[in-house]
Amino acid sequence: MVSFTYIFCEKGGFLVDYTQLYLTIINLFCLILIGFLLRKFKIADENTMTGLNKLIFNVFFPLKIMMSFYKVDFGQNLSVKYLVYLNVVFLFHIFLTYFLAKITNKDKSYVVLEANAMSRGNFIIMSFPILSVLFGDEGIVMAGAITGISQFFYNFYTVSMYEGLVGENNSKKKLFINVVKTPLMIGLFVGIFLYVTKVNLFFLETPLRSLGDIAGTLALVTMGYGLNFRIDFKEIKSIMKVSIVKLLVLPLTGLFIGKIFGLSEIQKVVALILFGAPTAVNTYVFAKRYRQDDSLAGYYVVSTTILYLFTLILLIKLI
């Protein structure tokens, strides 16, 4: 059975089974709703969900990324050119979002908050299931590579900005080491090792894949549990600004740069879906950790997550 729903035309065009795509997106939001209802009706407590969230990001998702490299053929899509393209776009987006945040804010704390909300995407939770439906394992491999690169750029960038804001001055070397040894990065490194060495996991393959496969479902439920679906309309200008930049400006600039690089159709769609992902939940986590406006960060996450249902379809139709 074919596990993906894209078709290449004779002229190199791109067709998508939109019915399957719509159903996938609806399924994502249903899982988020289930998480919200678990909190609403007090079926699960916060300590349980916090522990589950740690398990997801420290074990299940790293396994998902690691196993996506096992027994696969990269083909031409995960090329050196594509990796260079990703680095260029990530750097460009970091400078672009900081500039856009700064021109409308005098308060540095809001500059940092907006810049992070616009740049950090919820790649893993929202985009992995969609890429799996569209491209099967090939999409997950490419997404895993992008996630590894994004973890390096965004964690280093986010922590540096917040530490500068609150007056902390930790060693950049220590920060770099901490970023590299995160579970997601370790999963990426082990996955690359498995791909290069062709190590046979034998009976371990099935349980490791099974654990990795439940990561997305559980992550969406825990995400829904943590979201507050109320919006403070006093902050509507900032919320709309972040939403437009995160969901439209970043993926469109990524697509434009991709055309300059001469990317393939699969590469462009994968980049579009990932760069157009809603604001990462970690935006709220970092804001709370450094005692900034975590409520506003939460509004960014909620608004972009809801609007993603519509902007994703629009963006794919532009390919």
N, C-alpha and C positions, 0 to 999 in steps of 0.2 A: 504493500500500500504506500502510495506517495505521501510523504509527511509535510509537504509544503504546497502552497496554493498560488504560486506565481507562474506565469508562462511567458516565455520570450517569443516575440513575433519574429518573422523572417528578417525584418529590417532592424532587429535589435531593440524593438519597442518593449514595453513592459505592461502586462495585464495583471490585475489583481482580482481575486475572488472577493468582492466587497461584502457579499453576504457572510462569508466566513470571518472576514475582518470585523464586521459589525458585531457578530456574535461573540467574538473573542473579547472585544472592548466591553461589551455589556457584561460578560462573565467577570471581567476584572472589577467592574464597579459593583457587581453583586457580592463579590468576596469582600470588598471594602465595606459594603453595607452590613454584611454579616458581622464583621468586626465591630462596627458602630453599635449594632444591636446587642452584641455581647456585653458591651459596657452599659448601654442604656438600661438593660434588664438585669444588670449585675450578675450575669451568668459566670463571668470570669473576673478575678480581681487583678489589680494593677501589677502586683508582684509576680503573678503567674505570667502575664503578658510580657513583662519586662524580661523575665528569665527566658521565655520563649524567643523573644526578639534577639537576645544575645546568642542563643543557640543557632538561630537562623543565619545571622551574619558572621558568626565565628566558626560555624561548622558546615551548615547546609549549602549556603551560597558558594563558599570556597570549593566545596566538593563539586558543585554544579559547573563552575568555571574549569576546575581541574579535569573533570571527565569529558568536557566538551572538546578537549584536545586529544582524547584517547581514541585511537583507531579512526582517525579522520584524514581526509585529503583536503588541504587548504586550497588546492587549485591555484588560480591566478588572483583570487580576490583579496587574500591577506598578504599583500606584497609590500616590499620596502617603500614603494611610492605611496601606498595607502597609509602606512605608518607615519611617513613624513607629513602627509596631508593632515592626519589627525593631530600631530604635534603643532603644526602651523595654525590650525583652526582653534585648538584649545588656547594657545597663547593669544591669538587675536581676540577671542571671546573674553578672556580675562581682562585685557586692556579696554576692550569696548564696553563691557558691563561696568567697570570702574568709572570710566569716563561718563557714561550715561547716568550713573548714580550720583556722581559728583556735581553735574551741571544743575541739578534741581534740589540739592540738599546742602545746607551750610553746616549742619550738625554731622560731624565725622562718624558718629555711631550709626546714623541712618544711612550714610554712604556705604559703610561696611555691610550693614544688614541688607540693603537693596542689591549691592553688587554680588553678594553671595547668593541671594535668592534668584537672581537672574542667571548666574553662571552655573550653579550646581544643579544637575539634573537627576531625577529619580530613575536613572538608567536601569538598574537591576530589577526593581519591583515592577515597574510599568512597561518597560520596553522588551525585556527578555521573553515574556509569553507571546507578545505580538511577533517578534522576530522568529520565534520557534514555529509559529503557525505559518508564516510567510516563507521561511527558508529552511526550516528543519535545523539539523545540527550545524550546518554551514553558517547560519545566521547567529547561532549561539557562540560559535568559535570567534567570529568577528566581533560580536558584542563583548565577549570576554576580554579580548585584546583592548578594545576601547575602554572598558571598565578599568582595566589595570592602569592604562595611561591616565585616565581621568582621576583615579584615586591618588596618583602621584601629584598631578598638577593641583587639583582642588584642595586636597588635604593640606599640602604645603602652603598653598596660597591662603586658604581660610584661616589656618592657625596663625600664620605670620601676621595677617591683618588684624585679627582679634587680639593677639598678644601686643601688637603695637598700639592698639586702641586702649587697652587697660594698663599699659605700662610694663608688661612682662617682657623679658628679653632673654629667652632661652636660646641655647646654641642651635644654629642652623644645621650643624652636623647631626646633633641629637634629634632634631626634628626630622631630618632626612631619613635617619635610621628608623625612627618610629613609624614613618609612613611606609617604608619598604617592608617592614616586618608585620604589617597588618595582615589578618587572616586572608582577606581577599587577594592581596598581592602574593602571599605565600601560595594560595591556590593557583594563581596564574603561573608562578615560577615552576611549581610541581607539574602543572599541565604541560608546559613547554618541555620540561625534562622528559615526561612520558612520550611526548610526540617525537622528540629527537632520538631518544634511546630505544624506542619501540618496545619498552618493557611490557611483558604480558602479566596482567593482574589476575588471570585465571578466575577462580571462584569469587574474588573480591569485586569484580566488575559489577555484578548485578546489585549487591547491597549498596555499593558506593553510588551507583547511578540512581537507585531508588531514593536514597537520602537527598541527593542533589535535586531530584525531580519535585520533591515536596516543598522546596524552598520558596518558590514563587507564590504558591497558594497560601502558605502560612504567613508569608511576609505581607501579602495584601490584607489578610485578616487582622494582623497586628497593627498595620498601618491604619485601617479603619477604626480600630479600637482607640487609637491615639488622636484621631482627628476631631476637631471641634468645628462643626458645620455652621457656626454663626460667624457673620461678617460684621465688622465695625465700619459703618458707612462714613465715618469721619476720616478713615484712611483709604477711601475708595480711589483717589487719584494715584496714590502710591501702589495700590493693589493692581489697578488697571495697567499702570506703567510696567510693573514687573511682569504681569501676565502677557502683555503684548511682546515685550522684548524676549521673554523666555520661550514662548510658544510659537512666535512668528519670526522675529528678527534673527535670532540665533540660527534656527534651522535654515532660513533662506540665505543667510550669509554663508553658512556652511555649504549649501547647495551651489551657490555661485562660485565659491573657491574650488569646490569639487569639479565643476565644469572646466575651470582653468587647468586643473590637474589631469583632466581627461579620465575621470573615474568611470568604471563600468556601471551598468544599471543597478546591479545588486549593491555595489559599494555606495552609490548615491542614496538608495533607499534606506540602507542600514544607518548611514550617517544622519539622514533626515529624521528618522524615527528616534534615534538616540539624542541628537542635539535638540530635538523638539520636545523632549520628555519634560514633564512638569517639575516644579521645584522640589528638590530633595528634602526628605523629612529631616535629614541631618542639619538643614538650615535652622530649624527650630531647636535642635539639640545643641548646636554651637551657641546660638543666641542665649539659651538658658544657662549653659555652662559659664559663659562670660558675663552673665547678669545684664544682658541687653533686652530689647523689647521682644520677648519670645512670643507674646500674643500676636504681634504684627507678623512675625515670621510664620506663625501658624496659619494666619489668614492667607499668606502667599501660597503656602502648600495646598490649602483647601481650594482656593480659586483656580490655580493652575491645573490642579488635578481634575476638577470638574470640566473646565474648558478644553482640556486635552481630548476629551471625547469628540469634540467637533473639529479642533484644529488639526488633529492627526489625519483625518479623512481628507481635509482640504489640502494639506501638504502633499500627501501621496498622489492626489489627482494632478498635482503640478508637475510630476515627473514625466 
